[in-house]
Amino acid sequence: MKSIRHTRSREAERWLRAEIADQKKRYRKIVAEQDALAPKREKWVAAFLQRIQTKGFNVHADIRRVIAPEEIPAKPRRKFRVIF
């Protein structure tokens, strides 16, 4: 079976290059915003870990489970990654 090779028009190629450049620009802006939140995020994560070790979380209805400190995974050495 022969493969069909599609070619794009010059107009489509220009649009595609412009769109890719625009998306990369938006991506860099999002990454910068997320990186700026890093100090706050550290506080949020610490508060969450404290809360689940003291108050726990609801497993079902009014049944709560407290997480033991040894169940908390070690913080990774890498930079925090935000998926979007």
N, C-alpha and C positions, 0 to 999 in steps of 0.2 A: 504494500500500500504506500503510495507516495504521500509525502507530507506537503501540505499547502503552506506556502510562505506568504504571509500577509505583509503588505507594505502600507505605511501610513502616508498620508498626504503631508506636504510641508506645513500646511496650516495646522493639521493635527499634531505634528511634531512640535511646532512652536507652542501650541496650547499645552501640550503635555509637559514641556520643559518649564513653562511658566507655572503650571499647577504644582509640579514637584517642588520648585523653588518656594512657592507660597506655603506649601505644606511643611517644608523644612523650617521656614521662618516661624510658623505657628508652633511647631514642635519645640523649637529652641525657647520660645516665649513660655510655653507651658513648663518646660524643664526648669527654667530660671525661677518661675513662680513657686514651683514645688521645692526647689533648693532653698529658696528664701524662707520657706515654712519649716525647715529642718529643726531649728531650736524649739519652736512650738510643738512640733511633732514628737520630739524627744520627751517633752513634758507630758503630752497626751498619752504616750505609750507607758511612761512611768506611772502615771495616775491610774491607767487601766490595769496594769499589772498589780499595783497596790490594792485596787478595789477588788479584783477577783481573788486575791489572797486573804482579804479580810472579810468582806461582805459575801463574796462568792457570786454566782450567777444562777439564774433560774433554769433548772433542768426541765421541769414540767410544772405548770401551774404555780403553786407556792412552794415547791420543793427546790431548795437551794443547794448548791455544791460549792464548797470552798476549795480552791486550788492550792495544793501544798507548794512551798517554794522550790522543792526539788523537781516538781513537774514543769516549772517554767524553763523553757529552753534558754541556752546562753545567747547573749546578743551577738549577732554575726559581726565580724570585723570589717566587712565590706560596707560601702555606702548604702543607705536605705534606698530601695528602689520603689518608685511609685508606678503602678501600672495604670495606664489610661488609654 
